[in-house]
Amino acid sequence: MGAAASVRLANIYMHVFLTKFFNQYRLEKPLKLGRLIDDLFFIWNGTEESLQQFYTDINSYHCSIKFELTFSRTEINFLDTTIYIENNNIHTRLYRKPTDKKNIYIIVATILTT
């Protein structure tokens, strides 16, 4: 994970970066935004074209900070959750990556003494 302060510094830097970006950005913005260090989750109420424009603009704001955009009208995986819309409400459920091999093994050890 790097040095002990790396996560804190990244968190502070991304907070400052996003604050500056949103303070000067005059086009359509996310309705709600959540962030965990450098992972963003937001709800977009505009068109797909305005979402693509936002994506282009935020990626051109800094020379080395770049985001990937993944979006869906029905559900999306974010960190360890799947966020989905059902009956016009937002719900979540646990998401496990297909490569996740966290299996639980029960090991029984018998010690024999003679």
C-alpha positions in Angstrom: 0.0 0.0 0.0 3.0 2.2 0.1 4.1 4.6 2.9 1.9 5.0 5.9 1.0 8.5 4.9 0.3 7.7 1.2 -3.5 7.1 1.6 -3.9 10.3 3.7 -2.0 12.4 1.2 -3.9 10.9 -1.7 -7.2 11.6 0.1 -6.2 15.2 0.8 -5.0 15.8 -2.7 -8.1 14.4 -4.4 -10.3 16.4 -2.1 -8.5 19.6 -3.1 -8.4 18.5 -6.8 -12.2 17.9 -6.9 -13.1 21.0 -4.9 -11.1 23.2 -7.3 -12.6 21.4 -10.3 -16.2 21.7 -9.2 -15.8 25.3 -8.0 -14.8 26.4 -11.5 -16.9 24.0 -13.6 -19.9 25.7 -15.1 -21.5 22.8 -17.0 -23.8 20.1 -15.7 -22.5 18.4 -12.6 -23.3 15.1 -10.8 -26.5 15.1 -8.7 -24.7 13.2 -5.9 -21.1 12.3 -5.5 -19.3 9.9 -3.2 -15.5 9.3 -3.1 -13.2 6.8 -1.5 -9.7 8.2 -2.0 -9.5 8.2 -5.8 -12.6 6.1 -6.6 -15.7 8.2 -7.5 -19.3 7.2 -7.5 -21.9 9.7 -8.7 -25.5 9.9 -9.9 -25.9 11.7 -13.2 -29.3 13.2 -14.1 -28.4 14.6 -17.5 -28.0 13.1 -20.9 -25.3 10.7 -22.0 -23.8 13.4 -24.1 -23.4 15.8 -21.1 -21.9 12.9 -19.1 -19.3 12.3 -21.8 -18.6 16.0 -21.8 -18.1 16.0 -18.0 -15.8 13.0 -18.4 -13.7 14.8 -21.0 -13.5 17.9 -19.0 -12.5 16.3 -15.7 -9.8 14.3 -17.5 -8.4 17.4 -19.1 -8.3 19.4 -15.8 -4.9 17.9 -14.7 -2.1 16.6 -16.9 -1.6 13.3 -15.0 -4.8 12.6 -13.1 -7.1 10.6 -15.3 -10.4 8.8 -14.6 -12.1 5.8 -16.2 -15.8 6.1 -16.8 -18.1 3.1 -16.4 -21.9 3.8 -16.4 -25.2 2.1 -16.6 -28.8 2.9 -16.4 -29.6 -0.2 -14.3 -26.7 -1.3 -12.2 -23.0 -0.8 -11.6 -20.2 -2.4 -9.5 -18.4 0.0 -7.2 -15.8 -1.3 -4.8 -17.3 -4.3 -3.1 -21.0 -3.4 -3.9 -23.4 -3.6 -6.8 -25.6 -0.6 -6.9 -28.8 -1.0 -8.8 -32.1 0.7 -9.4 -35.3 -1.1 -8.6 -38.8 0.6 -8.5 -37.1 4.0 -8.8 -35.0 3.4 -5.6 -31.3 2.8 -5.2 -30.3 -0.5 -3.6 -27.0 -2.3 -3.0 -25.8 -5.8 -2.6 -22.4 -7.4 -2.0 -20.2 -7.7 -5.1 -17.4 -10.2 -5.4 -15.1 -10.0 -8.4 -15.0 -13.1 -10.5 -11.3 -13.4 -9.7 -12.0 -13.4 -5.9 -10.8 -16.7 -4.6 -11.6 -16.1 -0.9 -12.9 -19.6 0.0 -13.5 -20.7 3.4 -11.9 -24.0 4.3 -12.7 -26.0 7.4 -9.6 -27.8 8.6 -9.9 -30.5 11.1 -6.7 -31.5 12.8 -6.4 -34.6 14.9 -3.5 -35.1 17.2 -2.8 -38.6 18.1 -0.8 -39.5 21.1 0.4 -43.0 22.0 
